[in-house]
Amino acid sequence: MNFLSAFIAIMGPPNVGKSTILNRIAGVKLAIVSPKPQTTRNRILGIHHGDGYQMVFLDTPGIHDTRTLLHKSMVDSALATLQEVDILLMMIEMGHPDDPAIPLIVRTIHQVGKPCLLAINKIDQGPRTWLLPIMEKFGKQYPFDAIIPLSALRGDGVDLLVREIRRGLKPGPQFYPKDMVTDQPDALWVAEIIREKIYVHTKQELPYSSAVTLDRMERLPAKEVSEDIPRKGDPSARASRKEILLIAAKIHVEKDSQKRILIGEGGRVVKAIGIAARTELEQKFGLPVYLDLFVKVEKNWTKDSRLLKRLGY
């Protein structure tokens, strides 16, 4: 068999750029990104197609010391993924090589015993003189197949990383068609985009106490939607007026006080979240979007296993 393939898990502490590297390699936005840590909650699959090979990447939640049942679920999901893949890609940040989560990650890759590459990300955010000591330090901790400095945001070193991963591929099937870049349903992606905008427009604990679920997502004739869209200046102004994507979503929070903050005075905050999400969704789907957001209190959902399961965690 001449075709080469593998499943690769992207693992590391929170906020080291795992989702950014997945998006960069896949060539499209599959995972939401935020400067805030612990943005990724679910395993996200992204596919890179090459000449005679296929790489299937699994972006995992950041491994960290857990505080809530939600965080434990996230970390358990990340660790379980390592058992399912062929190759590990560990990521760290050049500016934080002593992240407290790293010893657990190194112990885990020793236990799993699979081929592993180390990507040192965010090399554009500090002097290159930091790199050699970091590479020497981690080279002593594990026999990495390669140690690659890179900037996932700028793309520096990413091609080299892909080439190094390709060297570790084994003969195997083409798991997915060439035109497929993820197995993620559109509804899940939409919910994640809304959650990303919550991270952008709110502060402190609110993003971590929020979850998004979709009640409805369907294409309708424009005449069935009462709001006058597309709006002036929106990307949808160039789209067809014959059809509109109607999306109704719930934002779940834990407390009444969080609901008030999320809605904001006169609905200011939730409106800003809706506008930002709608703009990106219209660019993605190429037609006007009518987005209806409803904020609902689910008392202490991050600590309730039943609610976690119902909300998709």
C-alpha positions in Angstrom: 0.0 0.0 0.0 1.5 3.3 -1.1 -0.9 5.6 0.6 0.3 7.0 4.0 -2.0 8.2 6.8 -2.2 8.7 10.6 -4.3 10.2 13.4 -2.4 12.9 15.3 -3.4 14.4 18.7 -2.5 18.0 19.4 -1.9 18.3 23.1 -0.5 20.8 25.6 -1.3 23.3 28.3 -4.2 25.7 27.8 -3.6 28.7 25.5 -0.5 27.5 23.7 -2.0 27.7 20.2 -3.4 24.2 19.6 -6.5 25.5 17.9 -4.5 28.0 15.9 -2.1 25.4 14.5 -5.1 23.1 13.6 -6.7 26.0 11.7 -3.4 26.8 10.0 -2.7 23.2 8.9 -6.3 22.6 7.8 -6.4 25.9 5.9 -9.8 26.9 7.3 -11.2 27.9 10.6 -12.3 24.8 12.4 -11.6 25.6 16.0 -12.4 28.9 17.8 -9.6 30.9 19.2 -9.3 33.4 22.1 -6.5 34.9 24.1 -8.2 33.5 27.2 -7.1 30.0 28.3 -9.3 26.9 28.2 -11.3 28.0 25.1 -11.4 24.6 23.5 -13.8 22.2 25.3 -14.4 19.4 22.8 -12.2 17.4 20.6 -12.2 18.9 17.1 -11.0 17.0 14.0 -9.2 18.6 11.1 -7.9 16.9 8.0 -4.8 17.8 6.0 -4.6 16.3 2.5 -1.3 15.8 0.7 0.1 14.1 -2.3 -0.2 10.4 -1.4 -1.0 11.0 2.3 -3.6 12.2 4.8 -3.1 13.6 8.3 -6.1 13.6 10.6 -5.5 16.0 13.5 -7.4 16.0 16.8 -7.3 19.3 18.6 -7.8 18.5 22.3 -8.7 20.7 25.3 -5.8 22.1 27.3 -4.5 19.7 30.0 -4.4 21.6 33.3 -5.2 21.2 37.0 -8.9 20.8 37.1 -11.2 22.9 39.3 -14.7 21.9 38.2 -16.5 18.9 36.8 -16.5 20.7 33.4 -12.7 21.1 33.5 -12.3 17.4 34.5 -14.5 16.4 31.6 -12.3 18.5 29.3 -9.0 17.0 30.5 -10.4 13.5 30.5 -11.4 13.9 26.9 -7.9 15.1 26.0 -6.2 12.2 27.8 -8.5 9.7 26.3 -7.7 10.9 22.8 -4.1 10.0 23.2 -5.0 6.3 23.3 -6.8 6.5 20.0 -4.1 8.2 17.8 -0.9 7.1 16.1 1.2 10.2 16.7 1.3 12.9 19.4 2.1 16.5 18.8 2.9 18.3 22.1 2.8 22.1 22.0 4.3 24.5 24.5 4.8 28.3 24.4 8.3 29.7 24.1 7.5 32.3 26.8 6.2 29.7 29.3 8.3 26.6 29.1 7.7 25.9 32.8 3.9 25.8 32.7 2.7 23.8 35.7 0.8 21.4 33.4 3.9 20.3 31.5 5.2 17.7 33.9 1.8 15.9 33.8 1.9 16.0 30.0 5.4 14.6 29.8 4.5 11.8 32.2 1.5 11.0 30.1 3.4 10.8 26.8 5.9 8.5 28.6 3.1 6.3 29.6 1.4 6.3 26.2 4.8 5.5 24.5 3.9 6.7 21.0 5.9 8.8 18.5 5.8 12.4 19.6 6.9 15.7 18.2 7.3 18.9 20.2 6.2 22.3 18.7 7.5 25.4 20.5 5.0 28.0 19.6 4.9 31.8 19.7 8.5 32.3 18.7 7.5 35.7 17.4 6.9 36.9 20.9 10.4 36.8 22.3 14.1 36.7 21.5 15.3 33.6 19.6 18.0 33.2 22.2 15.4 31.6 24.4 15.0 28.7 22.1 18.2 26.6 22.5 17.9 26.2 26.3 14.3 25.2 25.9 15.1 22.7 23.1 17.9 21.2 25.2 15.7 21.0 28.3 12.9 19.1 26.6 15.3 17.0 24.5 16.4 15.5 27.8 12.8 14.8 29.1 11.6 12.7 26.1 13.1 11.3 22.9 11.0 13.6 20.6 11.0 12.6 16.9 11.5 16.3 16.2 11.5 19.6 18.0 10.1 22.4 15.8 10.1 26.1 16.8 7.2 27.9 15.0 4.6 30.7 15.0 1.2 29.2 14.4 -0.3 32.7 14.1 2.1 33.8 11.4 2.7 30.4 9.8 6.5 30.4 10.4 7.8 26.8 10.8 4.4 25.2 10.1 5.5 23.7 6.7 8.5 22.2 8.4 6.3 20.7 11.1 4.0 19.1 8.5 7.1 17.6 6.7 8.4 16.2 10.0 5.0 14.6 10.7 4.9 13.2 7.2 8.2 11.4 8.0 6.3 9.4 10.7 3.3 8.4 8.6 2.8 4.7 8.0 1.0 2.9 5.1 -2.8 3.2 5.8 -6.1 4.0 4.3 -7.5 7.3 3.2 -9.9 7.9 6.1 -11.8 10.8 4.6 -12.6 12.1 1.1 -10.2 14.8 -0.4 -12.9 17.5 -0.2 -13.5 17.0 3.5 -11.6 19.0 6.1 -13.6 18.1 9.3 -16.4 15.8 10.5 -17.7 18.6 12.7 -21.5 19.4 12.0 -22.4 22.9 11.0 -24.6 23.3 14.0 -21.7 22.6 16.4 -19.5 25.0 14.5 -22.2 27.7 14.7 -22.5 27.2 18.5 -18.8 27.5 18.9 -18.6 30.7 16.9 -21.2 32.2 19.2 -19.2 31.0 22.2 -16.1 32.6 20.8 -17.8 36.0 20.6 -18.8 35.6 24.2 -15.1 35.3 25.1 -14.4 38.5 23.1 -17.2 40.6 24.6 -17.3 39.5 28.2 -14.7 39.3 31.1 -13.6 37.3 34.1 -15.5 34.1 34.8 -18.5 34.7 32.5 -17.0 33.0 29.4 -16.2 29.9 31.5 -19.7 29.8 32.9 -21.3 30.0 29.4 -22.4 27.3 27.0 -24.2 27.5 23.7 -26.8 25.2 22.2 -28.8 25.5 19.0 -32.6 25.1 19.0 -33.1 25.7 15.3 -31.0 26.1 12.2 -32.6 26.1 8.8 -32.7 27.8 5.4 -35.9 29.7 4.7 -37.3 31.9 2.0 -36.4 35.5 2.8 -40.0 36.6 2.8 -40.8 34.3 5.8 -38.4 36.3 8.0 -39.8 39.6 9.2 -36.5 41.4 9.9 -35.3 43.6 7.0 -32.0 41.9 6.1 -29.5 42.1 4.6 -28.5 45.2 6.3 -26.5 48.1 4.8 -22.8 47.5 5.0 -23.1 43.8 6.0 -21.4 41.1 4.0 -24.8 39.8 3.3 -25.6 42.8 1.2 -23.8 41.0 -1.7 -25.7 37.7 -1.0 -28.9 36.5 -2.5 -32.1 37.9 -0.9 -34.0 34.8 -1.9 -32.9 32.7 1.1 -32.0 33.4 4.7 -30.3 31.1 7.3 -32.4 31.2 10.4 -30.5 30.3 13.6 -32.1 30.2 17.1 -29.6 29.6 19.9 -29.5 29.5 23.7 -26.6 30.9 25.8 -26.6 29.0 29.1 -25.1 30.7 32.2 -25.0 29.6 35.9 -26.4 32.6 37.7 -29.0 35.3 37.4 -26.2 37.9 37.8 -24.3 36.4 34.9 -27.5 36.6 32.8 -27.8 40.3 33.5 -24.2 41.0 32.6 -24.4 38.9 29.4 -27.5 40.8 28.3 -26.1 44.2 29.3 -27.9 47.5 29.7 -30.6 47.7 27.0 -29.3 44.4 25.6 -26.0 46.0 24.5 -23.7 43.1 25.3 -25.8 40.3 23.8 -26.5 42.4 20.7 -22.7 42.9 20.2 -22.2 39.2 20.5 -25.0 38.6 18.0 -23.6 41.1 15.5 -20.1 39.7 15.6 -21.3 36.1 15.3 -23.7 36.9 12.5 -21.0 38.7 10.5 -18.7 35.6 10.6 -21.6 33.2 9.9 -22.7 35.2 6.9 -19.1 35.0 5.5 -19.0 31.3 6.1 -22.4 30.3 4.6 -22.6 33.0 1.9 -26.1 34.1 2.7 -27.9 36.5 5.1 -28.3 35.1 8.7 -31.1 35.9 11.1 -29.6 35.1 14.5 -31.9 34.9 17.6 -30.0 34.6 20.9 -31.8 33.7 24.2 -30.0 33.7 27.5 -31.0 31.0 30.0 -29.9 30.3 33.6 -28.9 26.7 34.3 -27.9 26.8 38.0 -24.3 25.6 38.5 -24.3 23.6 35.2 -20.4 23.3 35.2 -20.7 21.2 38.4 -23.7 19.1 37.4 -22.9 15.9 35.5 -26.5 15.6 34.2 -26.5 19.2 32.8 -23.0 18.8 31.4 -24.1 15.8 29.4 -27.2 17.7 28.1 -25.1 20.6 27.1 -22.7 18.4 25.1 -19.8 17.9 27.5 
